[in-house]
Amino acid sequence: MFFFPLKYNKTIQLLLLCVLYMIVVFHGYLSDGITWDDDCVNRFLNTQNAFRNPVEFVKVWNRPLFILLFSIPAQIGPISIILFMPLLSLLGAFFVYRSVDFLGYKFPFVVIPLYLFQSFYMPISYNALTEPIASTLISIILYCFIRRWDNLLIFVLSFLPLIRLELVLLYPFMLLIMHLRSRSSLYI
């Protein structure tokens, strides 16, 4: 069986993660910015200009976490987005994999290609958009929640409005779930 040794062989896992990363980067490089809309171009130029105009770091439209993450790599050029954004996407896929593995499902490694190659997600996973970063944060939140690392969970939750303001709507649900979990002995 193909996926059986993956759980035990970290070298094969790392090699497959590198291959998946190269596929996304290669696809992003070959697309030559065809999926970059005006948001991507404006956000990239604002990010590139952030050190000359520090107000870019706090503008809501620019999404402060995006500017913080990409202000140094953006100095290289648009290729930095194509190289760095898939790393964040792969990080999100890895945390979903770790969550599924911790829950004890068979073949947890399958979630990584399913996560990376979604029809909506893959074309934006190498763009200057905030959705892949938000998805990565949600994946980390899921992992922290499953592992019951509440302090880290709250810390990562605090970054959500810095990348997508509308994700603040998740706060009441997370607080309610954490409250119910602390009140009961059930595994929620």
Salt bridges, closest charged atoms under 4 A:
GLU56 OE2 - LYS59 NZ 3.63
ASP101 OD1 - LYS7 NZ 2.72
GLU131 OE2 - ARG164 NH1 3.49
ASP150 OD1 - ARG181 NH2 2.19
GLU166 OE2 - ARG164 NH2 2.59
